[in-house]
Amino acid sequence: MTANDLLSSSFRMATQMLHLMCDDLTEAEFQHQPVPGTNSAAWIVGHLGVTARRMAERLGATDLPLLSEEFVARFSQTKQMASNQQELGTKTELLALFDHCQSQLIAAVKTVAPEALDGPAAGTGRFATNSAEAFLFGSLHAAMHCGQLSTIRRSLGKPPQV
């Protein structure tokens, strides 16, 4: 297995984990905020879709949806308590965005030249020291949010999935 295969597999597994956490949620459950100020599954999935799109675009993917600045801002980290998140989009729309952008990201990661993986990291702040680590952080970011989805599930009385 190459480094590219391993990195793309991490995004594939993150996608599977996200679906494990969300697929059985009703529309109302998808919009549920477990306590005031926390994010809903809708925000998390939209945020991960926007993040995957940004990473795929950096890698040259072209079959990506156009997103308005307002849409991107709606799913950007603010370091503030979340407000009411009832109008973010439907489960179907947000999962489709995530799936499409994630599939484009997976395909793009597979094409990165092996020597480029040692190159500088873009857009990952303090965690990654090179491009390979930046990609790995992207899948860890999705897995971290799956932990939040697990908490949302539990607050709804649903069983754990992993």
MDAnalysis code that builds the backbone (N, CA, C; Angstrom):
import MDAnalysis as mda
import numpy as np

u = mda.Universe.empty(486, n_residues=162, atom_resindex=np.repeat(np.arange(162), 3), trajectory=True)
u.add_TopologyAttr("name", ["N", "CA", "C"] * 162)
u.add_TopologyAttr("resid", np.arange(1, 163))
u.add_TopologyAttr("resname", ["MET", "THR", "ALA", "ASN", "ASP", "LEU", "LEU", "SER", "SER", "SER", "PHE", "ARG", "MET", "ALA", "THR", "GLN", "MET", "LEU", "HIS", "LEU", "MET", "CYS", "ASP", "ASP", "LEU", "THR", "GLU", "ALA", "GLU", "PHE", "GLN", "HIS", "GLN", "PRO", "VAL", "PRO", "GLY", "THR", "ASN", "SER", "ALA", "ALA", "TRP", "ILE", "VAL", "GLY", "HIS", "LEU", "GLY", "VAL", "THR", "ALA", "ARG", "ARG", "MET", "ALA", "GLU", "ARG", "LEU", "GLY", "ALA", "THR", "ASP", "LEU", "PRO", "LEU", "LEU", "SER", "GLU", "GLU", "PHE", "VAL", "ALA", "ARG", "PHE", "SER", "GLN", "THR", "LYS", "GLN", "MET", "ALA", "SER", "ASN", "GLN", "GLN", "GLU", "LEU", "GLY", "THR", "LYS", "THR", "GLU", "LEU", "LEU", "ALA", "LEU", "PHE", "ASP", "HIS", "CYS", "GLN", "SER", "GLN", "LEU", "ILE", "ALA", "ALA", "VAL", "LYS", "THR", "VAL", "ALA", "PRO", "GLU", "ALA", "LEU", "ASP", "GLY", "PRO", "ALA", "ALA", "GLY", "THR", "GLY", "ARG", "PHE", "ALA", "THR", "ASN", "SER", "ALA", "GLU", "ALA", "PHE", "LEU", "PHE", "GLY", "SER", "LEU", "HIS", "ALA", "ALA", "MET", "HIS", "CYS", "GLY", "GLN", "LEU", "SER", "THR", "ILE", "ARG", "ARG", "SER", "LEU", "GLY", "LYS", "PRO", "PRO", "GLN", "VAL"])
u.atoms.positions = np.array([
    [0.854, -1.183, 0.000],
    [0.000, 0.000, 0.000],
    [0.895, 1.240, 0.000],
    [0.588, 2.156, -0.881],
    [1.355, 3.397, -0.960],
    [0.847, 4.396, 0.074],
    [1.622, 5.454, 0.280],
    [1.181, 6.526, 1.176],
    [-0.125, 7.141, 0.669],
    [-0.239, 7.300, -0.651],
    [-1.469, 7.856, -1.221],
    [-2.660, 6.948, -0.931],
    [-2.459, 5.631, -1.061],
    [-3.534, 4.678, -0.770],
    [-3.954, 4.776, 0.692],
    [-2.976, 4.863, 1.571],
    [-3.268, 4.946, 3.000],
    [-4.030, 6.227, 3.329],
    [-3.586, 7.351, 2.773],
    [-4.255, 8.626, 3.039],
    [-5.664, 8.648, 2.462],
    [-5.819, 8.152, 1.237],
    [-7.174, 8.143, 0.656],
    [-8.082, 7.188, 1.443],
    [-7.523, 6.098, 1.951],
    [-8.311, 5.173, 2.775],
    [-8.796, 5.834, 4.055],
    [-7.988, 6.735, 4.610],
    [-8.411, 7.407, 5.838],
    [-9.633, 8.279, 5.574],
    [-9.701, 8.914, 4.406],
    [-10.885, 9.708, 4.051],
    [-12.085, 8.802, 3.754],
    [-11.843, 7.666, 3.114],
    [-12.929, 6.714, 2.845],
    [-13.527, 6.210, 4.152],
    [-12.677, 5.871, 5.123],
    [-13.178, 5.389, 6.403],
    [-13.903, 6.489, 7.172],
    [-13.418, 7.714, 7.078],
    [-14.111, 8.838, 7.726],
    [-15.505, 9.012, 7.126],
    [-15.615, 8.837, 5.824],
    [-16.926, 8.931, 5.157],
    [-17.856, 7.836, 5.670],
    [-17.345, 6.629, 5.761],
    [-18.156, 5.520, 6.264],
    [-18.610, 5.774, 7.703],
    [-17.691, 6.281, 8.526],
    [-18.024, 6.548, 9.916],
    [-19.099, 7.633, 10.021],
    [-18.977, 8.684, 9.211],
    [-19.977, 9.747, 9.231],
    [-21.352, 9.193, 8.869],
    [-21.416, 8.351, 7.853],
    [-22.703, 7.772, 7.461],
    [-23.250, 6.838, 8.537],
    [-22.381, 6.138, 9.214],
    [-22.815, 5.277, 10.308],
    [-23.504, 6.112, 11.392],
    [-23.010, 7.313, 11.599],
    [-23.563, 8.201, 12.629],
    [-24.824, 8.932, 12.175],
    [-25.001, 9.133, 10.885],
    [-26.083, 10.006, 10.395],
    [-27.208, 9.319, 9.643],
    [-26.941, 8.220, 9.001],
    [-27.926, 7.672, 8.063],
    [-29.277, 7.360, 8.690],
    [-29.307, 6.952, 9.942],
    [-30.594, 6.605, 10.546],
    [-31.253, 7.774, 11.280],
    [-30.657, 8.962, 11.229],
    [-31.271, 10.123, 11.865],
    [-32.431, 10.628, 11.021],
    [-33.510, 10.993, 11.675],
    [-34.606, 11.646, 10.969],
    [-34.175, 13.080, 10.658],
    [-34.965, 13.760, 9.854],
    [-34.653, 15.162, 9.545],
    [-34.610, 16.001, 10.823],
    [-35.569, 15.801, 11.710],
    [-35.599, 16.558, 12.973],
    [-34.382, 16.231, 13.831],
    [-33.999, 14.959, 13.877],
    [-32.819, 14.566, 14.661],
    [-31.547, 15.150, 14.062],
    [-31.492, 15.240, 12.752],
    [-30.335, 15.807, 12.049],
    [-30.163, 17.279, 12.418],
    [-31.251, 17.961, 12.717],
    [-31.216, 19.385, 13.074],
    [-31.041, 19.605, 14.581],
    [-31.109, 18.557, 15.372],
    [-31.101, 18.628, 16.843],
    [-29.772, 19.131, 17.391],
    [-29.860, 20.099, 18.293],
    [-28.702, 20.561, 19.052],
    [-28.856, 20.002, 20.468],
    [-27.921, 19.154, 20.920],
    [-28.114, 18.463, 22.197],
    [-28.271, 19.407, 23.393],
    [-27.581, 20.504, 23.386],
    [-27.754, 21.563, 24.390],
    [-27.580, 22.889, 23.670],
    [-28.165, 23.959, 24.191],
    [-27.990, 25.261, 23.540],
    [-26.508, 25.595, 23.365],
    [-26.186, 26.141, 22.210],
    [-24.814, 26.551, 21.935],
    [-23.950, 25.511, 21.272],
    [-24.483, 24.288, 21.116],
    [-23.692, 23.243, 20.456],
    [-24.162, 23.064, 19.016],
    [-23.343, 22.406, 18.230],
    [-23.667, 22.198, 16.823],
    [-24.564, 20.990, 16.627],
    [-25.360, 21.083, 15.588],
    [-26.225, 19.979, 15.157],
    [-25.460, 19.099, 14.171],
    [-26.019, 17.942, 13.883],
    [-25.447, 17.087, 12.842],
    [-25.453, 17.823, 11.508],
    [-26.488, 18.623, 11.267],
    [-26.554, 19.382, 10.013],
    [-25.347, 20.299, 9.874],
    [-24.999, 21.024, 10.938],
    [-23.847, 21.919, 10.856],
    [-22.569, 21.114, 10.656],
    [-22.418, 20.027, 11.395],
    [-21.198, 19.221, 11.307],
    [-21.016, 18.684, 9.893],
    [-22.059, 18.124, 9.306],
    [-21.957, 17.563, 7.953],
    [-21.688, 18.671, 6.938],
    [-22.368, 19.801, 7.064],
    [-22.104, 20.928, 6.169],
    [-20.680, 21.428, 6.306],
    [-20.207, 21.541, 7.525],
    [-18.831, 21.981, 7.791],
    [-17.814, 21.019, 7.163],
    [-18.037, 19.737, 7.328],
    [-17.111, 18.753, 6.749],
    [-17.189, 18.747, 5.221],
    [-18.368, 19.010, 4.668],
    [-18.495, 19.127, 3.211],
    [-17.716, 20.316, 2.682],
    [-17.841, 21.460, 3.343],
    [-17.106, 22.665, 2.941],
    [-15.602, 22.432, 3.076],
    [-15.203, 21.789, 4.157],
    [-13.780, 21.501, 4.377],
    [-13.233, 20.557, 3.305],
    [-13.973, 19.504, 2.984],
    [-13.538, 18.561, 1.949],
    [-13.447, 19.260, 0.596],
    [-14.404, 20.126, 0.315],
    [-14.372, 20.870, -0.947],
    [-13.123, 21.732, -1.028],
    [-12.811, 22.429, 0.056],
    [-11.631, 23.300, 0.088],
    [-10.350, 22.484, -0.153],
    [-10.233, 21.347, 0.501],
    [-9.042, 20.508, 0.318],
    [-8.968, 19.965, -1.109],
    [-10.096, 19.494, -1.639],
    [-10.117, 18.954, -3.002],
    [-9.744, 20.032, -4.013],
    [-10.250, 21.233, -3.800],
    [-9.938, 22.337, -4.710],
    [-8.442, 22.663, -4.686],
    [-7.847, 22.652, -3.495],
    [-6.396, 22.897, -3.387],
    [-5.597, 21.864, -4.187],
    [-6.157, 20.664, -4.304],
    [-5.469, 19.588, -5.027],
    [-5.805, 19.559, -6.512],
    [-6.588, 20.532, -6.956],
    [-6.877, 20.630, -8.380],
    [-8.159, 19.977, -8.842],
    [-8.984, 19.468, -7.929],
    [-10.264, 18.878, -8.331],
    [-11.134, 19.956, -8.968],
    [-11.812, 19.607, -10.032],
    [-12.625, 20.592, -10.759],
    [-14.111, 20.295, -10.718],
    [-14.503, 19.086, -10.462],
    [-15.923, 18.729, -10.432],
    [-16.475, 18.971, -9.029],
    [-16.470, 20.249, -8.639],
    [-16.895, 20.623, -7.299],
    [-18.065, 21.597, -7.376],
    [-18.993, 21.502, -6.440],
    [-20.131, 22.424, -6.465],
    [-19.688, 23.852, -6.151],
    [-20.362, 24.804, -6.770],
    [-20.132, 26.205, -6.441],
    [-20.885, 26.507, -5.154],
    [-20.204, 27.114, -4.203],
    [-20.822, 27.464, -2.932],
    [-20.695, 28.964, -2.729],
    [-21.763, 29.584, -2.315],
    [-21.728, 31.026, -2.073],
    [-20.889, 31.317, -0.830],
    [-20.404, 32.540, -0.747],
    [-19.650, 32.960, 0.446],
    [-20.524, 32.822, 1.687],
    [-21.811, 33.120, 1.544],
    [-22.731, 33.003, 2.671],
    [-22.832, 31.547, 3.133],
    [-22.918, 30.624, 2.170],
    [-23.013, 29.205, 2.512],
    [-21.753, 28.759, 3.246],
    [-20.589, 29.117, 2.715],
    [-19.321, 28.735, 3.348],
    [-19.238, 29.330, 4.746],
    [-19.627, 30.589, 4.900],
    [-19.579, 31.250, 6.208],
    [-20.497, 30.553, 7.213],
    [-21.626, 30.058, 6.757],
    [-22.583, 29.368, 7.631],
    [-21.950, 28.141, 8.290],
    [-20.978, 27.530, 7.620],
    [-20.371, 26.297, 8.113],
    [-18.910, 26.471, 8.519],
    [-18.507, 27.703, 8.735],
    [-17.136, 27.974, 9.154],
    [-17.061, 28.050, 10.672],
    [-15.914, 27.655, 11.176],
    [-15.678, 27.705, 12.617],
    [-15.634, 29.164, 13.060],
    [-16.353, 29.485, 14.140],
    [-16.388, 30.864, 14.632],
    [-15.799, 31.010, 16.035],
    [-15.597, 29.896, 16.724],
    [-15.143, 29.897, 18.119],
    [-16.137, 30.608, 19.033],
    [-17.398, 30.642, 18.596],
    [-18.501, 31.199, 19.370],
    [-19.518, 30.090, 19.610],
    [-20.377, 30.305, 20.591],
    [-21.457, 29.346, 20.798],
    [-22.360, 29.348, 19.566],
    [-22.838, 28.187, 19.206],
    [-23.712, 28.066, 18.036],
    [-25.072, 28.682, 18.329],
    [-25.624, 29.316, 17.327],
    [-26.989, 29.832, 17.442],
    [-27.953, 28.745, 16.966],
    [-29.210, 29.087, 16.796],
    [-30.195, 28.139, 16.305],
    [-29.781, 27.652, 14.917],
    [-29.767, 26.354, 14.728],
    [-29.284, 25.770, 13.470],
    [-30.384, 25.029, 12.719],
    [-31.588, 25.551, 12.729],
    [-32.711, 24.892, 12.074],
    [-32.766, 25.120, 10.566],
    [-32.081, 26.097, 10.050],
    [-32.212, 26.471, 8.633],
    [-30.909, 26.285, 7.854],
    [-30.184, 25.232, 8.130],
    [-28.885, 25.029, 7.486],
    [-28.973, 24.274, 6.169],
    [-30.014, 23.537, 5.975],
    [-30.164, 22.689, 4.795],
    [-30.695, 21.339, 5.228],
    [-31.170, 20.569, 4.272],
    [-31.733, 19.262, 4.608],
    [-30.633, 18.219, 4.745],
    [-30.999, 17.144, 5.385],
    [-30.082, 16.018, 5.532],
    [-29.622, 15.525, 4.164],
    [-30.556, 15.368, 3.251],
    [-30.224, 14.886, 1.907],
    [-29.247, 15.822, 1.212],
    [-29.519, 17.120, 1.256],
    [-28.644, 18.100, 0.594],
    [-27.240, 18.115, 1.195],
    [-27.174, 18.145, 2.517],
    [-25.870, 18.269, 3.171],
    [-25.045, 16.991, 3.053],
    [-25.691, 15.835, 3.150],
    [-24.949, 14.584, 2.947],
    [-24.476, 14.448, 1.502],
    [-25.294, 14.893, 0.544],
    [-24.880, 14.844, -0.866],
    [-23.665, 15.743, -1.100],
    [-23.672, 16.937, -0.501],
    [-22.515, 17.835, -0.611],
    [-21.272, 17.168, -0.034],
    [-21.395, 16.641, 1.164],
    [-20.262, 15.975, 1.804],
    [-19.761, 14.814, 0.948],
    [-20.657, 13.938, 0.533],
    [-20.251, 12.760, -0.240],
    [-19.547, 13.144, -1.534],
    [-20.099, 14.115, -2.238],
    [-19.497, 14.507, -3.513],
    [-18.107, 15.111, -3.298],
    [-18.003, 16.033, -2.363],
    [-16.706, 16.684, -2.119],
    [-15.693, 15.690, -1.562],
    [-16.153, 14.795, -0.709],
    [-15.262, 13.792, -0.141],
    [-14.768, 12.839, -1.238],
    [-15.637, 12.451, -2.159],
    [-15.200, 11.547, -3.239],
    [-14.200, 12.250, -4.151],
    [-14.402, 13.530, -4.407],
    [-13.443, 14.284, -5.211],
    [-12.108, 14.422, -4.479],
    [-12.180, 14.613, -3.174],
    [-10.960, 14.703, -2.364],
    [-10.202, 13.381, -2.381],
    [-10.907, 12.284, -2.203],
    [-10.264, 10.962, -2.226],
    [-9.564, 10.731, -3.566],
    [-10.242, 11.049, -4.649],
    [-9.639, 10.875, -5.979],
    [-8.411, 11.770, -6.133],
    [-8.489, 12.994, -5.646],
    [-7.362, 13.922, -5.779],
    [-6.168, 13.474, -4.939],
    [-6.414, 12.985, -3.739],
    [-5.315, 12.522, -2.872],
    [-4.565, 11.378, -3.549],
    [-5.278, 10.527, -4.267],
    [-4.637, 9.403, -4.946],
    [-3.660, 9.852, -6.028],
    [-3.818, 11.075, -6.532],
    [-2.972, 11.537, -7.641],
    [-1.802, 12.414, -7.204],
    [-1.687, 12.707, -5.921],
    [-0.591, 13.554, -5.446],
    [0.735, 12.817, -5.669],
    [1.686, 13.514, -6.270],
    [3.005, 12.908, -6.482],
    [3.622, 12.551, -5.134],
    [4.176, 11.354, -5.018],
    [4.739, 10.930, -3.732],
    [5.733, 11.943, -3.138],
    [6.535, 12.552, -3.987],
    [7.504, 13.525, -3.460],
    [6.822, 14.790, -2.933],
    [5.624, 15.077, -3.425],
    [4.883, 16.250, -2.952],
    [4.345, 16.055, -1.541],
    [4.216, 14.815, -1.102],
    [3.713, 14.558, 0.243],
    [4.649, 15.105, 1.309],
    [5.922, 15.228, 0.971],
    [6.890, 15.815, 1.904],
    [6.916, 17.331, 1.840],
    [6.159, 17.905, 0.903],
    [6.131, 19.351, 0.720],
    [5.407, 20.048, 1.856],
    [5.414, 21.377, 1.820],
    [4.802, 22.145, 2.902],
    [3.296, 21.907, 3.014],
    [2.814, 21.952, 4.237],
    [1.388, 21.784, 4.519],
    [0.668, 23.090, 4.245],
    [-0.529, 22.983, 3.687],
    [-1.334, 24.181, 3.417],
    [-2.607, 24.139, 4.242],
    [-2.869, 25.205, 4.974],
    [-4.146, 25.382, 5.631],
    [-4.450, 24.489, 6.817],
    [-3.444, 23.982, 7.523],
    [-3.741, 23.104, 8.663],
    [-3.239, 23.657, 9.986],
    [-2.759, 24.872, 9.976],
    [-2.365, 25.486, 11.233],
    [-1.204, 24.790, 11.902],
    [-1.344, 24.523, 13.158],
    [-0.225, 24.064, 13.983],
    [0.009, 22.565, 13.984],
    [-0.818, 21.775, 13.332],
    [-0.718, 20.331, 13.482],
    [0.187, 19.642, 12.466],
    [0.102, 20.001, 11.219],
    [0.805, 19.274, 10.167],
    [2.144, 19.926, 9.833],
    [3.150, 19.093, 9.631],
    [4.470, 19.598, 9.249],
    [4.757, 19.406, 7.769],
    [3.910, 18.645, 7.076],
    [4.071, 18.463, 5.628],
    [2.706, 18.128, 5.021],
    [2.668, 17.997, 3.715],
    [1.393, 17.748, 3.027],
    [0.751, 16.429, 3.440],
    [1.550, 15.384, 3.593],
    [0.983, 14.095, 3.991],
    [0.276, 14.218, 5.339],
    [0.904, 14.901, 6.284],
    [0.281, 15.088, 7.586],
    [-0.964, 15.971, 7.486],
    [-0.963, 16.920, 6.563],
    [-2.146, 17.770, 6.371],
    [-3.326, 16.922, 5.908],
    [-3.088, 15.989, 4.999],
    [-4.159, 15.103, 4.546],
    [-4.634, 14.217, 5.694],
    [-3.699, 13.682, 6.447],
    [-4.060, 12.844, 7.583],
    [-4.885, 13.644, 8.586],
    [-4.489, 14.889, 8.825],
    [-5.265, 15.735, 9.731],
    [-6.687, 15.922, 9.221],
    [-6.859, 16.028, 7.904],
    [-8.198, 16.186, 7.341],
    [-9.109, 15.032, 7.708],
    [-8.593, 13.816, 7.662],
    [-9.426, 12.670, 8.027],
    [-9.610, 12.601, 9.542],
    [-8.597, 13.008, 10.308],
    [-8.751, 13.062, 11.765],
    [-9.788, 14.107, 12.164],
    [-9.828, 15.198, 11.432],
    [-10.816, 16.252, 11.675],
    [-12.225, 15.671, 11.513],
    [-12.441, 14.906, 10.460],
    [-13.749, 14.282, 10.252],
    [-14.055, 13.290, 11.368],
    [-13.069, 12.516, 11.789],
    [-13.283, 11.541, 12.861],
    [-13.613, 12.242, 14.179],
    [-12.962, 13.365, 14.441],
    [-13.259, 14.130, 15.652],
    [-14.720, 14.571, 15.646],
    [-15.195, 15.057, 14.501],
    [-16.589, 15.475, 14.413],
    [-17.535, 14.278, 14.519],
    [-17.108, 13.098, 14.120],
    [-17.940, 11.906, 14.298],
    [-18.149, 11.621, 15.788],
    [-17.168, 11.958, 16.611],
    [-17.351, 11.854, 18.059],
    [-18.473, 12.768, 18.528],
    [-18.550, 13.965, 17.967],
    [-19.645, 14.868, 18.307],
    [-20.977, 14.301, 17.826],
    [-20.967, 13.696, 16.652],
    [-22.192, 13.069, 16.146],
    [-22.642, 11.935, 17.064],
    [-21.695, 11.214, 17.634],
    [-22.023, 10.151, 18.571],
    [-22.713, 10.721, 19.807],
    [-22.240, 11.859, 20.283],
    [-22.871, 12.516, 21.435],
    [-24.282, 12.968, 21.083],
    [-24.463, 13.511, 19.881],
    [-25.806, 13.906, 19.435],
    [-26.715, 12.683, 19.428],
    [-26.231, 11.576, 18.879],
    [-27.014, 10.333, 18.840],
    [-27.427, 9.914, 20.248],
    [-26.483, 9.946, 21.170],
    [-26.778, 9.512, 22.532],
    [-27.781, 10.439, 23.201],
    [-27.702, 11.753, 22.903],
    [-28.658, 12.697, 23.492],
    [-30.073, 12.446, 22.966],
    [-30.172, 11.788, 21.819],
    [-31.469, 11.446, 21.226],
    [-31.957, 10.061, 21.661],
    [-31.144, 9.372, 22.488],
    [-31.519, 8.037, 22.942],
    [-31.161, 6.943, 21.967],
    [-30.338, 7.262, 20.980],
    [-29.931, 6.246, 19.990],
    [-28.719, 5.477, 20.515],
    [-28.565, 4.238, 20.069],
    [-27.430, 3.443, 20.532],
    [-26.115, 3.895, 19.908],
    [-25.011, 3.575, 20.572],
    [-23.708, 3.885, 19.972],
    [-23.514, 3.056, 18.702],
    [-22.721, 3.584, 17.784],
    [-22.506, 2.893, 16.513],
    [-21.118, 2.255, 16.415],
    [-20.163, 2.752, 17.137],
    [-18.801, 2.171, 17.088],
    [-18.275, 2.016, 18.498],
])
